[in-house]
Amino acid sequence: MRALHVHLYKSVSYRILSVMITFSISLALTGNLNMAGSIASIDAVIKFVVYFLHERAWGKGMRYWKNRT
């Protein structure tokens, strides 16, 4: 269960940084705060889920390969 929490906290901190970057780029390209906020919000939700699932799958894969040898 501890590994699950570590992956969750790591995912959240990474997402915060990424949202700030996405928002800044979106704002620079559109010049519209609402549009930049919408883009950053959608990006944050989608990438948070994908990153979390990727980390979990990677961990399971590593345990599989470790137990195989």
C-alpha positions, 0 to 999 in steps of 0.5 A: 500500500505504501508504494501506491501512496508514493506513486500518488504523491509523485504523480500529484507533484509532477502534475502541478509542475506540468499544469503550470507549464501547459498553462503558460504555453497556452496563455502565450499562444492564445492570449486568453486566460479562460482558454489557457485555464481550460486547456491546462485543466483538461490536460491535467486530468488526462495526464494525471490518470495516464501517468498514475496508471503507467507507474502502476503498470511499470511497478507490476512489470518490474515485479514480474520480471524480478520474480521470473529470474 
